[in-house]
Amino acid sequence: MKKVAKKVESKKSKVGTAVAVGAAAVAAGLASYALLGPNGKKNREKVTKAIVNIKNKVEDNIDVKKATAGIKKVVVEAKKEVKFVAKKASVAVKKVTVIAKKAVKKVSSATKTVAKKVAKKVPGKK
């Protein structure tokens, strides 16, 4: 025989469910009265205006997202370019540093040679 796992039923509040259903019914009743009652035409116009305003705000938000997406692309490209330029600059600085070190060594060896030559020509103590 197979053991069948028992389903654990969650204990939901029947009172909470009843209150939620009742509140939904009341809200539906109020909405229908507001839209179909004596002032229904005015209320429908207000709701239509509100919906149009919300729709416009959503469209504006979409436009803003599109614009910011373009800006983000530009920023990403700029970062890539900055990194590329920084790499090139780093390589150039390293090359110049190597050249400068070689020049310093040449000057240093040249001064040593000149100092030795001058020391030979200067009459020394006897």
C-alpha positions as CSV (number, residue, x, y, z in Angstrom):
1,M,0.0,0.0,0.0
2,K,1.2,3.5,-0.8
3,K,1.1,6.1,1.8
4,V,-0.8,9.1,0.8
5,A,0.3,12.4,2.2
6,K,-2.4,14.2,3.9
7,K,-3.2,17.6,2.6
8,V,-2.9,20.3,5.3
9,E,-5.7,22.7,4.9
10,S,-4.8,26.2,5.9
11,K,-7.2,27.7,8.4
12,K,-8.6,30.8,6.9
13,S,-10.8,33.1,8.8
14,K,-14.4,32.8,7.5
15,V,-15.2,36.1,9.1
16,G,-12.4,37.8,7.2
17,T,-13.6,36.3,3.9
18,A,-17.1,37.4,4.6
19,V,-16.0,40.9,5.4
20,A,-14.0,41.1,2.2
21,V,-16.9,39.8,0.1
22,G,-19.2,42.3,1.8
23,A,-16.9,45.2,1.2
24,A,-16.5,44.3,-2.4
25,A,-20.3,44.2,-2.8
26,V,-20.7,47.5,-1.2
27,A,-17.9,49.1,-3.3
28,A,-19.6,47.7,-6.5
29,G,-22.9,49.0,-5.4
30,L,-21.5,52.5,-4.7
31,A,-19.7,52.6,-8.0
32,S,-22.7,51.6,-10.0
33,Y,-24.9,54.1,-8.1
34,A,-22.3,56.8,-8.7
35,L,-22.0,56.0,-12.5
36,L,-25.7,55.2,-13.2
37,G,-27.5,57.2,-10.5
38,P,-29.0,60.7,-10.7
39,N,-25.6,62.4,-11.1
40,G,-24.2,59.6,-13.2
41,K,-23.4,61.6,-16.3
42,K,-21.2,64.1,-14.4
43,N,-19.5,61.3,-12.5
44,R,-18.8,59.4,-15.7
45,E,-17.2,62.5,-17.1
46,K,-15.0,62.9,-14.0
47,V,-14.0,59.3,-14.2
48,T,-13.2,59.6,-17.9
49,K,-11.1,62.7,-17.3
50,A,-9.3,60.9,-14.5
51,I,-8.6,57.9,-16.7
52,V,-7.3,60.1,-19.5
53,N,-5.0,61.9,-17.0
54,I,-3.7,58.6,-15.7
55,K,-3.2,57.4,-19.3
56,N,-1.3,60.5,-20.2
57,K,0.9,60.2,-17.1
58,V,1.6,56.6,-18.0
59,E,2.5,57.6,-21.6
60,D,4.7,60.4,-20.2
61,N,6.4,57.9,-18.0
62,I,7.1,55.6,-21.0
63,D,8.6,58.6,-22.9
64,V,10.8,59.4,-19.9
65,K,11.9,55.8,-19.7
66,K,12.8,55.8,-23.4
67,A,14.7,59.1,-23.0
68,T,16.6,57.8,-19.9
69,A,17.4,54.6,-21.8
70,G,19.0,56.7,-24.5
71,I,20.9,58.7,-21.9
72,K,22.0,55.4,-20.2
73,K,23.4,54.2,-23.6
74,V,25.3,57.4,-24.1
75,V,26.8,57.1,-20.6
76,V,27.8,53.5,-21.1
77,E,29.5,54.4,-24.4
78,A,31.2,57.4,-22.8
79,K,32.5,55.1,-20.0
80,K,33.9,52.7,-22.5
81,E,35.6,55.5,-24.4
82,V,37.0,57.0,-21.2
83,K,38.4,53.5,-20.3
84,F,39.9,53.2,-23.8
85,V,41.5,56.6,-23.7
86,A,42.8,56.0,-20.1
87,K,44.4,52.8,-21.3
88,K,46.1,54.6,-24.2
89,A,47.2,57.3,-21.9
90,S,48.6,54.8,-19.4
91,V,50.6,53.1,-22.2
92,A,51.9,56.4,-23.4
93,V,53.0,57.4,-19.9
94,K,54.8,54.1,-19.5
95,K,56.6,54.6,-22.7
96,V,57.6,58.2,-21.8
97,T,58.8,57.0,-18.4
98,V,61.0,54.3,-20.0
99,I,62.5,56.9,-22.4
100,A,63.0,59.3,-19.5
101,K,64.8,56.7,-17.4
102,K,67.1,55.8,-20.3
103,A,67.9,59.5,-20.9
104,V,68.7,59.9,-17.2
105,K,71.0,56.9,-17.3
106,K,72.8,58.4,-20.3
107,V,73.2,61.8,-18.7
108,S,74.3,60.2,-15.5
109,S,77.0,58.1,-17.3
110,A,78.0,61.1,-19.3
111,T,78.5,63.2,-16.2
112,K,80.6,60.4,-14.6
113,T,82.8,60.2,-17.7
114,V,83.2,64.0,-17.8
115,A,84.0,64.0,-14.1
116,K,86.7,61.4,-14.5
117,K,88.3,63.2,-17.4
118,V,88.3,66.5,-15.5
119,A,89.8,64.7,-12.5
120,K,92.6,63.4,-14.7
121,K,93.4,66.9,-16.1
122,V,93.4,68.6,-12.7
123,P,96.8,68.7,-11.2
124,G,96.7,66.5,-8.1
125,K,98.6,66.7,-4.9
126,K,102.1,65.4,-5.1
